[in-house]
Amino acid sequence: MKNEPITSALELQLRAARLERQAAGRDPALQSARLALKTFQAARLARTHADLLAAPDTRQAAEFFLEELYGTHDLSQRDTDLERIAPTMQRVLPADALQTITEAMQLDALAERLDTAMARLLGPQFSDAAYIAAYRLALTRADRERQLDLVQALGDSLSQLVRVPMLSGTLMLMRGPARLAGLGSLQQFLERGFSAFKRMKRPREFVAAVTGRERAIMERLYGGHAAPFDI
């Protein structure tokens, strides 16, 4: 089937993210450090993109990015749902939709790996200065550039996906069966991302704003700027 390569890639990324989270979960100290790091990063992102969170047109999309892709809540149920339903999604969703989900999970898997690397250096309590030092030491610039490339690709895919005919109806038809099958977490993730981007007038401008700011911060972090987050 034409969607089989995409589904295989999706399952690969799901396993990578799940294994990273499970490994951290077996180490309480590392898990605590990862939670502290995720909390710090979520707060920083909320400050950087406060205007996008406040604007009615972009608020839902900004919340989707911050909470679903950079949030602190447990995503294990969503991972389990996706792994269970991946073969079915291959049959009922168009290739564009499957590709978008795969990009989201690829970003998730990379973010989990990068968070673990930083958390091992930082521990559960750290200052802004320690965070900046760990950012430079724990990761390669290529990793961070790849992360932002994936954010860009996901945002562009969502911007394009909302134009696919009948996809909104397909997601609505999936709602009942998903709940009956115990896949409510996955269904909420899919509907939330689609709805958030569909309601925006200029979704590509939103994506450009997020990635542009994050690339500027990355440049300042690696460039040794005294206040890298003040853009």
C-alpha positions in Angstrom: 0.0 0.0 0.0 1.2 3.5 -0.8 1.1 4.6 2.9 3.2 1.7 4.2 6.6 3.5 4.1 5.1 6.5 6.0 3.5 4.2 8.6 6.7 2.3 9.1 8.5 5.6 9.7 5.8 6.7 12.1 6.1 3.5 14.1 9.9 3.9 14.2 9.7 7.4 15.7 7.0 6.3 18.2 9.2 3.5 19.5 12.2 5.9 19.8 10.2 8.4 21.8 8.6 5.7 24.0 12.0 4.0 24.7 13.6 7.4 25.7 10.7 8.1 28.1 10.8 4.6 29.5 14.5 4.7 30.1 14.2 8.0 31.9 11.3 6.7 34.0 13.5 3.9 35.4 15.8 6.6 36.9 13.9 8.8 39.4 16.7 11.3 39.6 16.9 11.7 35.8 13.1 11.8 35.6 13.1 14.7 38.1 15.8 16.5 36.2 13.9 16.1 32.9 10.7 17.4 34.5 12.5 20.5 35.8 14.1 21.1 32.4 10.8 20.7 30.6 9.1 23.1 33.0 11.9 25.7 32.5 11.7 25.4 28.7 7.9 25.6 28.7 8.0 28.8 30.7 10.7 30.3 28.5 8.7 29.5 25.3 5.6 31.0 26.8 7.5 34.3 27.5 9.1 34.3 24.0 5.8 33.8 22.2 3.5 35.6 24.6 2.1 37.7 21.8 1.1 34.6 19.8 -0.5 33.1 22.9 -2.4 36.2 23.5 -3.7 36.9 20.0 -7.1 35.2 19.2 -6.0 34.1 15.8 -2.9 32.3 16.9 -3.6 31.4 20.5 -4.8 27.8 19.9 -1.8 27.0 17.5 0.7 28.4 20.0 -0.9 26.4 22.8 -0.8 23.3 20.7 2.9 23.7 20.0 3.8 24.5 23.6 1.7 21.9 25.3 1.7 19.0 22.8 5.2 19.3 21.6 7.1 21.0 24.5 4.8 20.3 27.4 5.5 18.7 30.7 2.5 16.3 30.8 2.8 12.5 30.4 2.6 11.5 26.7 2.9 7.8 27.2 -0.8 7.2 26.6 -0.7 9.1 23.3 2.3 7.0 22.2 0.5 3.8 23.1 -2.6 4.9 21.2 -0.6 5.8 18.1 1.3 2.5 18.1 -2.0 0.6 18.3 -3.8 2.6 15.7 -1.0 3.1 13.2 -2.1 0.3 10.8 -5.7 1.6 10.8 -4.6 5.1 10.1 -2.7 3.8 7.1 -6.1 2.8 5.6 -8.3 5.8 6.6 -6.0 8.8 6.5 -4.5 10.4 3.4 -0.7 10.3 3.0 -0.4 14.0 3.8 -2.0 13.5 7.2 0.1 10.5 8.0 3.3 12.4 7.0 2.3 15.3 9.3 1.8 12.9 12.3 5.1 11.3 11.5 6.9 14.7 11.5 5.3 15.5 14.9 6.6 12.2 16.3 10.0 12.6 14.8 10.3 16.0 16.5 9.0 14.4 19.7 11.7 11.7 19.6 14.5 14.1 19.0 13.3 16.5 21.7 13.2 13.6 24.2 16.8 12.7 23.4 18.0 16.2 23.7 16.1 16.8 26.9 17.7 13.7 28.5 21.2 14.9 27.4 20.7 18.3 29.1 19.0 16.9 32.1 21.9 14.6 32.9 24.1 17.7 33.2 21.7 20.0 35.0 19.9 17.9 37.7 16.6 19.0 39.2 17.8 22.5 40.2 19.7 24.9 38.0 20.1 28.6 37.1 19.7 30.3 33.7 23.4 30.4 33.4 23.7 26.7 34.0 21.0 26.0 31.4 22.8 28.1 28.8 26.1 26.3 29.6 24.4 22.9 29.3 22.7 23.9 26.0 26.2 24.5 24.6 27.9 21.5 26.1 25.3 18.7 25.9 24.3 19.0 22.3 25.7 19.6 18.9 24.6 22.6 16.9 23.5 20.2 14.2 21.0 18.6 16.6 19.5 21.9 17.5 19.3 22.9 13.8 17.6 19.6 13.0 15.1 20.3 15.8 14.1 23.6 14.3 14.0 22.2 10.8 11.5 19.7 12.1 9.4 22.4 13.8 9.4 24.2 10.4 8.5 21.1 8.5 5.7 20.2 10.9 4.2 23.7 10.9 4.4 23.9 7.1 2.7 20.5 6.8 -0.1 21.5 9.2 -0.6 24.7 7.2 -1.0 22.6 4.1 -3.0 19.9 5.7 -5.9 22.1 6.6 -6.5 22.6 2.9 -7.0 18.8 2.2 -10.7 18.3 1.2 -12.9 16.2 3.5 -10.1 15.7 6.2 -12.1 17.6 8.8 -15.0 15.3 8.2 -12.8 12.2 8.3 -11.5 13.3 11.8 -15.0 13.8 13.0 -16.1 10.4 11.8 -13.1 8.9 13.7 -14.2 10.5 17.0 -16.7 7.9 18.1 -14.8 4.8 17.1 -11.6 6.3 18.7 -13.3 6.8 22.0 -14.9 3.3 22.0 -11.4 1.9 21.2 -9.8 3.8 24.1 -8.0 6.2 21.8 -9.4 9.4 23.1 -5.9 10.9 23.8 -4.8 10.3 20.2 -8.0 11.7 18.7 -7.7 14.8 20.9 -4.1 15.4 19.6 -5.2 15.0 16.0 -8.2 17.2 16.2 -6.5 19.9 18.3 -3.6 20.4 15.8 -5.9 20.4 12.8 -8.4 22.8 14.4 -5.7 25.2 15.7 -4.2 25.6 12.2 -7.5 25.7 10.4 -8.8 28.7 12.3 -5.7 30.8 11.5 -5.8 33.3 8.7 -2.1 33.1 8.0 -0.7 29.9 9.4 2.6 30.1 7.5 3.3 33.5 9.1 2.7 31.9 12.5 5.2 29.2 11.7 7.8 31.7 10.4 7.4 33.8 13.6 8.0 30.8 15.9 10.9 29.3 14.0 12.5 32.8 13.3 12.5 33.6 17.0 13.8 30.2 18.0 16.6 30.4 15.4 17.6 33.8 16.7 17.8 32.5 20.2 19.9 29.5 19.1 22.3 31.9 17.4 22.6 34.0 20.5 23.1 30.9 22.7 25.9 29.5 20.6 27.3 33.0 20.1 27.8 33.6 23.8 25.3 36.4 24.1 24.8 37.7 27.7 21.0 37.6 27.4 20.2 35.1 24.7 16.5 34.9 25.4 15.8 38.7 25.2 14.9 39.1 21.6 
